[in-house]
Amino acid sequence: MTEPAPSPASDEEDDVKRKFREALERKQSQARSGDAHENAGGKNQHAHGPAANKRTFRRKSG
């Protein structure tokens, strides 16, 4: 019992699966490296002081 030769459509599917697997491995290796957020703290997030010092507006009495 010999196995039949793979069809050309099967070869194309294997090629597509291999490309997706390689892309997934590249994506996972980038996520593990931690280089995605190396410039995350560059900007000053609170340039105008804390929010606790906001103005309060009161109605004039009299």
N, CA, C and O atoms as a Maestro MAE file, in Angstrom:
{
 s_m_m2io_version
 :::
 2.0.0
}

f_m_ct {
 s_m_title
 :::
 protein
 m_atom[248] {
  # First column is atom index #
  i_m_mmod_type
  r_m_x_coord
  r_m_y_coord
  r_m_z_coord
  i_m_residue_number
  s_m_chain_name
  s_m_pdb_residue_name
  s_m_pdb_atom_name
  i_m_atomic_number
  :::
  1 25 0.825 -1.168 0.000 1 A "MET " " N  " 7
  2 3 0.000 0.000 0.000 1 A "MET " " CA " 6
  3 2 0.879 1.246 0.000 1 A "MET " " C  " 6
  4 15 1.484 1.605 1.010 1 A "MET " " O  " 8
  5 25 0.929 1.863 -1.108 2 A "THR " " N  " 7
  6 3 1.690 3.104 -1.205 2 A "THR " " CA " 6
  7 2 0.738 4.286 -1.022 2 A "THR " " C  " 6
  8 15 -0.430 4.242 -1.409 2 A "THR " " O  " 8
  9 25 1.281 5.338 -0.419 3 A "GLU " " N  " 7
  10 3 0.443 6.523 -0.208 3 A "GLU " " CA " 6
  11 2 0.392 7.326 -1.496 3 A "GLU " " C  " 6
  12 15 1.385 7.417 -2.218 3 A "GLU " " O  " 8
  13 25 -0.759 7.902 -1.781 4 A "PRO " " N  " 7
  14 3 -0.858 8.711 -3.003 4 A "PRO " " CA " 6
  15 2 -0.041 9.998 -2.850 4 A "PRO " " C  " 6
  16 15 0.139 10.508 -1.744 4 A "PRO " " O  " 8
  17 25 0.443 10.503 -3.968 5 A "ALA " " N  " 7
  18 3 1.224 11.745 -3.945 5 A "ALA " " CA " 6
  19 2 0.307 12.903 -3.535 5 A "ALA " " C  " 6
  20 15 -0.857 12.938 -3.934 5 A "ALA " " O  " 8
  21 25 0.817 13.840 -2.749 6 A "PRO " " N  " 7
  22 3 -0.033 14.956 -2.330 6 A "PRO " " CA " 6
  23 2 -0.440 15.819 -3.523 6 A "PRO " " C  " 6
  24 15 0.341 16.047 -4.446 6 A "PRO " " O  " 8
  25 25 -1.658 16.279 -3.474 7 A "SER " " N  " 7
  26 3 -2.178 17.092 -4.571 7 A "SER " " CA " 6
  27 2 -1.632 18.522 -4.467 7 A "SER " " C  " 6
  28 15 -1.203 18.935 -3.390 7 A "SER " " O  " 8
  29 25 -1.640 19.268 -5.547 8 A "PRO " " N  " 7
  30 3 -1.145 20.651 -5.507 8 A "PRO " " CA " 6
  31 2 -1.936 21.539 -4.538 8 A "PRO " " C  " 6
  32 15 -1.366 22.449 -3.936 8 A "PRO " " O  " 8
  33 25 -3.220 21.289 -4.385 9 A "ALA " " N  " 7
  34 3 -4.028 22.077 -3.453 9 A "ALA " " CA " 6
  35 2 -3.559 21.840 -2.020 9 A "ALA " " C  " 6
  36 15 -3.539 22.763 -1.205 9 A "ALA " " O  " 8
  37 25 -3.184 20.608 -1.722 10 A "SER " " N  " 7
  38 3 -2.681 20.280 -0.390 10 A "SER " " CA " 6
  39 2 -1.363 20.996 -0.114 10 A "SER " " C  " 6
  40 15 -1.121 21.452 1.003 10 A "SER " " O  " 8
  41 25 -0.511 21.093 -1.138 11 A "ASP " " N  " 7
  42 3 0.760 21.796 -0.990 11 A "ASP " " CA " 6
  43 2 0.533 23.277 -0.709 11 A "ASP " " C  " 6
  44 15 1.242 23.876 0.100 11 A "ASP " " O  " 8
  45 25 -0.455 23.863 -1.379 12 A "GLU " " N  " 7
  46 3 -0.764 25.277 -1.156 12 A "GLU " " CA " 6
  47 2 -1.273 25.499 0.260 12 A "GLU " " C  " 6
  48 15 -0.908 26.485 0.900 12 A "GLU " " O  " 8
  49 25 -2.114 24.594 0.759 13 A "GLU " " N  " 7
  50 3 -2.636 24.724 2.118 13 A "GLU " " CA " 6
  51 2 -1.508 24.616 3.137 13 A "GLU " " C  " 6
  52 15 -1.472 25.362 4.116 13 A "GLU " " O  " 8
  53 25 -0.582 23.679 2.902 14 A "ASP " " N  " 7
  54 3 0.552 23.534 3.806 14 A "ASP " " CA " 6
  55 2 1.412 24.793 3.808 14 A "ASP " " C  " 6
  56 15 1.910 25.210 4.854 14 A "ASP " " O  " 8
  57 25 1.585 25.394 2.636 15 A "ASP " " N  " 7
  58 3 2.380 26.614 2.526 15 A "ASP " " CA " 6
  59 2 1.712 27.762 3.286 15 A "ASP " " C  " 6
  60 15 2.385 28.528 3.976 15 A "ASP " " O  " 8
  61 25 0.400 27.878 3.160 16 A "VAL " " N  " 7
  62 3 -0.337 28.934 3.865 16 A "VAL " " CA " 6
  63 2 -0.244 28.720 5.371 16 A "VAL " " C  " 6
  64 15 -0.013 29.665 6.126 16 A "VAL " " O  " 8
  65 25 -0.423 27.481 5.802 17 A "LYS " " N  " 7
  66 3 -0.328 27.185 7.235 17 A "LYS " " CA " 6
  67 2 1.061 27.497 7.773 17 A "LYS " " C  " 6
  68 15 1.207 28.018 8.879 17 A "LYS " " O  " 8
  69 25 2.079 27.174 6.979 18 A "ARG " " N  " 7
  70 3 3.459 27.446 7.405 18 A "ARG " " CA " 6
  71 2 3.692 28.944 7.532 18 A "ARG " " C  " 6
  72 15 4.337 29.385 8.484 18 A "ARG " " O  " 8
  73 25 3.183 29.736 6.595 19 A "LYS " " N  " 7
  74 3 3.355 31.191 6.652 19 A "LYS " " CA " 6
  75 2 2.646 31.772 7.869 19 A "LYS " " C  " 6
  76 15 3.200 32.634 8.551 19 A "LYS " " O  " 8
  77 25 1.436 31.317 8.149 20 A "PHE " " N  " 7
  78 3 0.709 31.798 9.322 20 A "PHE " " CA " 6
  79 2 1.431 31.426 10.611 20 A "PHE " " C  " 6
  80 15 1.502 32.230 11.540 20 A "PHE " " O  " 8
  81 25 1.964 30.219 10.670 21 A "ARG " " N  " 7
  82 3 2.687 29.772 11.860 21 A "ARG " " CA " 6
  83 2 3.937 30.626 12.090 21 A "ARG " " C  " 6
  84 15 4.244 30.996 13.223 21 A "ARG " " O  " 8
  85 25 4.658 30.938 10.996 22 A "GLU " " N  " 7
  86 3 5.851 31.780 11.110 22 A "GLU " " CA " 6
  87 2 5.481 33.189 11.570 22 A "GLU " " C  " 6
  88 15 6.175 33.776 12.400 22 A "GLU " " O  " 8
  89 25 4.395 33.729 11.034 23 A "ALA " " N  " 7
  90 3 3.958 35.067 11.441 23 A "ALA " " CA " 6
  91 2 3.554 35.079 12.916 23 A "ALA " " C  " 6
  92 15 3.849 36.034 13.635 23 A "ALA " " O  " 8
  93 25 2.885 34.029 13.360 24 A "LEU " " N  " 7
  94 3 2.486 33.941 14.764 24 A "LEU " " CA " 6
  95 2 3.704 33.850 15.672 24 A "LEU " " C  " 6
  96 15 3.735 34.469 16.735 24 A "LEU " " O  " 8
  97 25 4.689 33.095 15.266 25 A "GLU " " N  " 7
  98 3 5.916 32.993 16.069 25 A "GLU " " CA " 6
  99 2 6.630 34.339 16.155 25 A "GLU " " C  " 6
  100 15 7.141 34.694 17.218 25 A "GLU " " O  " 8
  101 25 6.676 35.101 15.045 26 A "ARG " " N  " 7
  102 3 7.299 36.428 15.076 26 A "ARG " " CA " 6
  103 2 6.534 37.353 16.024 26 A "ARG " " C  " 6
  104 15 7.137 38.093 16.801 26 A "ARG " " O  " 8
  105 25 5.211 37.306 15.953 27 A "LYS " " N  " 7
  106 3 4.384 38.156 16.805 27 A "LYS " " CA " 6
  107 2 4.591 37.815 18.276 27 A "LYS " " C  " 6
  108 15 4.714 38.714 19.108 27 A "LYS " " O  " 8
  109 25 4.631 36.539 18.600 28 A "GLN " " N  " 7
  110 3 4.810 36.135 19.994 28 A "GLN " " CA " 6
  111 2 6.203 36.478 20.497 28 A "GLN " " C  " 6
  112 15 6.360 36.825 21.667 28 A "GLN " " O  " 8
  113 25 7.207 36.391 19.652 29 A "SER " " N  " 7
  114 3 8.561 36.729 20.096 29 A "SER " " CA " 6
  115 2 8.677 38.224 20.354 29 A "SER " " C  " 6
  116 15 9.396 38.628 21.268 29 A "SER " " O  " 8
  117 25 7.996 39.052 19.583 30 A "GLN " " N  " 7
  118 3 7.999 40.498 19.838 30 A "GLN " " CA " 6
  119 2 7.289 40.821 21.137 30 A "GLN " " C  " 6
  120 15 7.731 41.699 21.879 30 A "GLN " " O  " 8
  121 25 6.196 40.130 21.428 31 A "ALA " " N  " 7
  122 3 5.454 40.376 22.660 31 A "ALA " " CA " 6
  123 2 6.285 39.983 23.880 31 A "ALA " " C  " 6
  124 15 6.208 40.636 24.921 31 A "ALA " " O  " 8
  125 25 7.071 38.928 23.756 32 A "ARG " " N  " 7
  126 3 7.908 38.478 24.881 32 A "ARG " " CA " 6
  127 2 9.106 39.377 25.107 32 A "ARG " " C  " 6
  128 15 9.603 39.464 26.229 32 A "ARG " " O  " 8
  129 25 9.586 40.054 24.057 33 A "SER " " N  " 7
  130 3 10.812 40.836 24.193 33 A "SER " " CA " 6
  131 2 10.594 42.100 25.010 33 A "SER " " C  " 6
  132 15 11.537 42.573 25.644 33 A "SER " " O  " 8
  133 25 9.388 42.669 25.022 34 A "GLY " " N  " 7
  134 3 9.105 43.860 25.804 34 A "GLY " " CA " 6
  135 2 9.568 45.142 25.149 34 A "GLY " " C  " 6
  136 15 9.575 46.182 25.808 34 A "GLY " " O  " 8
  137 25 9.953 45.123 23.889 35 A "ASP " " N  " 7
  138 3 10.420 46.327 23.213 35 A "ASP " " CA " 6
  139 2 9.275 47.175 22.676 35 A "ASP " " C  " 6
  140 15 9.521 48.265 22.159 35 A "ASP " " O  " 8
  141 25 8.065 46.723 22.779 36 A "ALA " " N  " 7
  142 3 6.948 47.434 22.189 36 A "ALA " " CA " 6
  143 2 6.671 48.764 22.892 36 A "ALA " " C  " 6
  144 15 6.130 49.674 22.264 36 A "ALA " " O  " 8
  145 25 7.021 48.907 24.168 37 A "HIS " " N  " 7
  146 3 6.695 50.120 24.923 37 A "HIS " " CA " 6
  147 2 7.937 50.812 25.457 37 A "HIS " " C  " 6
  148 15 7.913 51.326 26.575 37 A "HIS " " O  " 8
  149 25 8.993 50.840 24.713 38 A "GLU " " N  " 7
  150 3 10.212 51.412 25.276 38 A "GLU " " CA " 6
  151 2 10.156 52.928 25.398 38 A "GLU " " C  " 6
  152 15 10.916 53.487 26.188 38 A "GLU " " O  " 8
  153 25 9.297 53.622 24.656 39 A "ASN " " N  " 7
  154 3 9.184 55.071 24.761 39 A "ASN " " CA " 6
  155 2 7.908 55.491 25.492 39 A "ASN " " C  " 6
  156 15 7.442 56.615 25.308 39 A "ASN " " O  " 8
  157 25 7.351 54.636 26.293 40 A "ALA " " N  " 7
  158 3 6.046 54.895 26.885 40 A "ALA " " CA " 6
  159 2 6.050 56.035 27.888 40 A "ALA " " C  " 6
  160 15 5.025 56.705 28.012 40 A "ALA " " O  " 8
  161 25 7.124 56.302 28.610 41 A "GLY " " N  " 7
  162 3 7.105 57.316 29.646 41 A "GLY " " CA " 6
  163 2 7.713 58.632 29.237 41 A "GLY " " C  " 6
  164 15 8.099 59.405 30.114 41 A "GLY " " O  " 8
  165 25 7.824 58.937 27.964 42 A "GLY " " N  " 7
  166 3 8.516 60.130 27.516 42 A "GLY " " CA " 6
  167 2 7.785 61.430 27.773 42 A "GLY " " C  " 6
  168 15 8.436 62.443 28.028 42 A "GLY " " O  " 8
  169 25 6.474 61.451 27.721 43 A "LYS " " N  " 7
  170 3 5.727 62.688 27.866 43 A "LYS " " CA " 6
  171 2 5.349 62.913 29.322 43 A "LYS " " C  " 6
  172 15 5.182 61.967 30.091 43 A "LYS " " O  " 8
  173 25 5.220 64.174 29.682 44 A "ASN " " N  " 7
  174 3 4.761 64.520 31.015 44 A "ASN " " CA " 6
  175 2 3.240 64.403 31.022 44 A "ASN " " C  " 6
  176 15 2.558 65.142 30.312 44 A "ASN " " O  " 8
  177 25 2.713 63.498 31.804 45 A "GLN " " N  " 7
  178 3 1.280 63.245 31.802 45 A "GLN " " CA " 6
  179 2 0.489 64.286 32.576 45 A "GLN " " C  " 6
  180 15 -0.688 64.498 32.284 45 A "GLN " " O  " 8
  181 25 1.107 64.945 33.562 46 A "HIS " " N  " 7
  182 3 0.402 65.893 34.428 46 A "HIS " " CA " 6
  183 2 1.096 67.247 34.371 46 A "HIS " " C  " 6
  184 15 1.704 67.666 35.356 46 A "HIS " " O  " 8
  185 25 1.017 67.928 33.257 47 A "ALA " " N  " 7
  186 3 1.751 69.175 33.060 47 A "ALA " " CA " 6
  187 2 1.162 70.330 33.846 47 A "ALA " " C  " 6
  188 15 1.883 71.282 34.143 47 A "ALA " " O  " 8
  189 25 -0.113 70.289 34.195 48 A "HIS " " N  " 7
  190 3 -0.762 71.431 34.837 48 A "HIS " " CA " 6
  191 2 -1.126 71.172 36.283 48 A "HIS " " C  " 6
  192 15 -2.045 71.811 36.796 48 A "HIS " " O  " 8
  193 25 -0.467 70.292 36.944 49 A "GLY " " N  " 7
  194 3 -0.724 70.046 38.347 49 A "GLY " " CA " 6
  195 2 -1.820 69.028 38.575 49 A "GLY " " C  " 6
  196 15 -2.467 68.584 37.627 49 A "GLY " " O  " 8
  197 25 -2.031 68.655 39.819 50 A "PRO " " N  " 7
  198 3 -3.038 67.636 40.123 50 A "PRO " " CA " 6
  199 2 -4.462 68.170 39.957 50 A "PRO " " C  " 6
  200 15 -4.696 69.377 40.016 50 A "PRO " " O  " 8
  201 25 -5.388 67.269 39.753 51 A "ALA " " N  " 7
  202 3 -6.773 67.649 39.533 51 A "ALA " " CA " 6
  203 2 -7.435 68.140 40.815 51 A "ALA " " C  " 6
  204 15 -8.514 68.728 40.741 51 A "ALA " " O  " 8
  205 25 -6.841 67.927 41.982 52 A "ALA " " N  " 7
  206 3 -7.431 68.347 43.254 52 A "ALA " " CA " 6
  207 2 -7.433 69.868 43.395 52 A "ALA " " C  " 6
  208 15 -8.180 70.388 44.224 52 A "ALA " " O  " 8
  209 25 -6.643 70.593 42.634 53 A "ASN " " N  " 7
  210 3 -6.574 72.041 42.735 53 A "ASN " " CA " 6
  211 2 -7.465 72.744 41.728 53 A "ASN " " C  " 6
  212 15 -7.159 73.868 41.330 53 A "ASN " " O  " 8
  213 25 -8.537 72.133 41.308 54 A "LYS " " N  " 7
  214 3 -9.440 72.766 40.360 54 A "LYS " " CA " 6
  215 2 -10.201 73.892 41.038 54 A "LYS " " C  " 6
  216 15 -10.400 73.869 42.253 54 A "LYS " " O  " 8
  217 25 -10.625 74.869 40.263 55 A "ARG " " N  " 7
  218 3 -11.364 76.006 40.807 55 A "ARG " " CA " 6
  219 2 -12.766 75.576 41.204 55 A "ARG " " C  " 6
  220 15 -13.371 74.697 40.590 55 A "ARG " " O  " 8
  221 25 -13.257 76.220 42.244 56 A "THR " " N  " 7
  222 3 -14.660 76.005 42.625 56 A "THR " " CA " 6
  223 2 -15.382 77.326 42.433 56 A "THR " " C  " 6
  224 15 -14.879 78.371 42.844 56 A "THR " " O  " 8
  225 25 -16.533 77.294 41.825 57 A "PHE " " N  " 7
  226 3 -17.315 78.499 41.566 57 A "PHE " " CA " 6
  227 2 -18.468 78.540 42.551 57 A "PHE " " C  " 6
  228 15 -19.253 77.597 42.649 57 A "PHE " " O  " 8
  229 25 -18.563 79.649 43.283 58 A "ARG " " N  " 7
  230 3 -19.621 79.806 44.274 58 A "ARG " " CA " 6
  231 2 -20.484 81.013 43.920 58 A "ARG " " C  " 6
  232 15 -20.017 82.002 43.354 58 A "ARG " " O  " 8
  233 25 -21.717 80.897 44.264 59 A "ARG " " N  " 7
  234 3 -22.667 81.973 43.993 59 A "ARG " " CA " 6
  235 2 -22.380 83.139 44.937 59 A "ARG " " C  " 6
  236 15 -22.070 82.942 46.112 59 A "ARG " " O  " 8
  237 25 -22.486 84.336 44.411 60 A "LYS " " N  " 7
  238 3 -22.246 85.526 45.227 60 A "LYS " " CA " 6
  239 2 -23.398 85.699 46.221 60 A "LYS " " C  " 6
  240 15 -24.570 85.634 45.852 60 A "LYS " " O  " 8
  241 25 -23.035 85.921 47.493 61 A "SER " " N  " 7
  242 3 -24.098 86.029 48.526 61 A "SER " " CA " 6
  243 2 -24.232 87.488 48.968 61 A "SER " " C  " 6
  244 15 -23.503 87.948 49.847 61 A "SER " " O  " 8
  245 25 -25.144 88.189 48.366 62 A "GLY " " N  " 7
  246 3 -25.440 89.532 48.840 62 A "GLY " " CA " 6
  247 2 -25.116 90.660 47.944 62 A "GLY " " C  " 6
  248 15 -25.347 91.816 48.298 62 A "GLY " " O  " 8
  :::
 }
 m_bond[247] {
  # First column is bond index #
  i_m_from
  i_m_to
  i_m_order
  :::
  1 1 2 1
  2 2 3 1
  3 3 4 2
  4 3 5 1
  5 5 6 1
  6 6 7 1
  7 7 8 2
  8 7 9 1
  9 9 10 1
  10 10 11 1
  11 11 12 2
  12 11 13 1
  13 13 14 1
  14 14 15 1
  15 15 16 2
  16 15 17 1
  17 17 18 1
  18 18 19 1
  19 19 20 2
  20 19 21 1
  21 21 22 1
  22 22 23 1
  23 23 24 2
  24 23 25 1
  25 25 26 1
  26 26 27 1
  27 27 28 2
  28 27 29 1
  29 29 30 1
  30 30 31 1
  31 31 32 2
  32 31 33 1
  33 33 34 1
  34 34 35 1
  35 35 36 2
  36 35 37 1
  37 37 38 1
  38 38 39 1
  39 39 40 2
  40 39 41 1
  41 41 42 1
  42 42 43 1
  43 43 44 2
  44 43 45 1
  45 45 46 1
  46 46 47 1
  47 47 48 2
  48 47 49 1
  49 49 50 1
  50 50 51 1
  51 51 52 2
  52 51 53 1
  53 53 54 1
  54 54 55 1
  55 55 56 2
  56 55 57 1
  57 57 58 1
  58 58 59 1
  59 59 60 2
  60 59 61 1
  61 61 62 1
  62 62 63 1
  63 63 64 2
  64 63 65 1
  65 65 66 1
  66 66 67 1
  67 67 68 2
  68 67 69 1
  69 69 70 1
  70 70 71 1
  71 71 72 2
  72 71 73 1
  73 73 74 1
  74 74 75 1
  75 75 76 2
  76 75 77 1
  77 77 78 1
  78 78 79 1
  79 79 80 2
  80 79 81 1
  81 81 82 1
  82 82 83 1
  83 83 84 2
  84 83 85 1
  85 85 86 1
  86 86 87 1
  87 87 88 2
  88 87 89 1
  89 89 90 1
  90 90 91 1
  91 91 92 2
  92 91 93 1
  93 93 94 1
  94 94 95 1
  95 95 96 2
  96 95 97 1
  97 97 98 1
  98 98 99 1
  99 99 100 2
  100 99 101 1
  101 101 102 1
  102 102 103 1
  103 103 104 2
  104 103 105 1
  105 105 106 1
  106 106 107 1
  107 107 108 2
  108 107 109 1
  109 109 110 1
  110 110 111 1
  111 111 112 2
  112 111 113 1
  113 113 114 1
  114 114 115 1
  115 115 116 2
  116 115 117 1
  117 117 118 1
  118 118 119 1
  119 119 120 2
  120 119 121 1
  121 121 122 1
  122 122 123 1
  123 123 124 2
  124 123 125 1
  125 125 126 1
  126 126 127 1
  127 127 128 2
  128 127 129 1
  129 129 130 1
  130 130 131 1
  131 131 132 2
  132 131 133 1
  133 133 134 1
  134 134 135 1
  135 135 136 2
  136 135 137 1
  137 137 138 1
  138 138 139 1
  139 139 140 2
  140 139 141 1
  141 141 142 1
  142 142 143 1
  143 143 144 2
  144 143 145 1
  145 145 146 1
  146 146 147 1
  147 147 148 2
  148 147 149 1
  149 149 150 1
  150 150 151 1
  151 151 152 2
  152 151 153 1
  153 153 154 1
  154 154 155 1
  155 155 156 2
  156 155 157 1
  157 157 158 1
  158 158 159 1
  159 159 160 2
  160 159 161 1
  161 161 162 1
  162 162 163 1
  163 163 164 2
  164 163 165 1
  165 165 166 1
  166 166 167 1
  167 167 168 2
  168 167 169 1
  169 169 170 1
  170 170 171 1
  171 171 172 2
  172 171 173 1
  173 173 174 1
  174 174 175 1
  175 175 176 2
  176 175 177 1
  177 177 178 1
  178 178 179 1
  179 179 180 2
  180 179 181 1
  181 181 182 1
  182 182 183 1
  183 183 184 2
  184 183 185 1
  185 185 186 1
  186 186 187 1
  187 187 188 2
  188 187 189 1
  189 189 190 1
  190 190 191 1
  191 191 192 2
  192 191 193 1
  193 193 194 1
  194 194 195 1
  195 195 196 2
  196 195 197 1
  197 197 198 1
  198 198 199 1
  199 199 200 2
  200 199 201 1
  201 201 202 1
  202 202 203 1
  203 203 204 2
  204 203 205 1
  205 205 206 1
  206 206 207 1
  207 207 208 2
  208 207 209 1
  209 209 210 1
  210 210 211 1
  211 211 212 2
  212 211 213 1
  213 213 214 1
  214 214 215 1
  215 215 216 2
  216 215 217 1
  217 217 218 1
  218 218 219 1
  219 219 220 2
  220 219 221 1
  221 221 222 1
  222 222 223 1
  223 223 224 2
  224 223 225 1
  225 225 226 1
  226 226 227 1
  227 227 228 2
  228 227 229 1
  229 229 230 1
  230 230 231 1
  231 231 232 2
  232 231 233 1
  233 233 234 1
  234 234 235 1
  235 235 236 2
  236 235 237 1
  237 237 238 1
  238 238 239 1
  239 239 240 2
  240 239 241 1
  241 241 242 1
  242 242 243 1
  243 243 244 2
  244 243 245 1
  245 245 246 1
  246 246 247 1
  247 247 248 2
  :::
 }
}
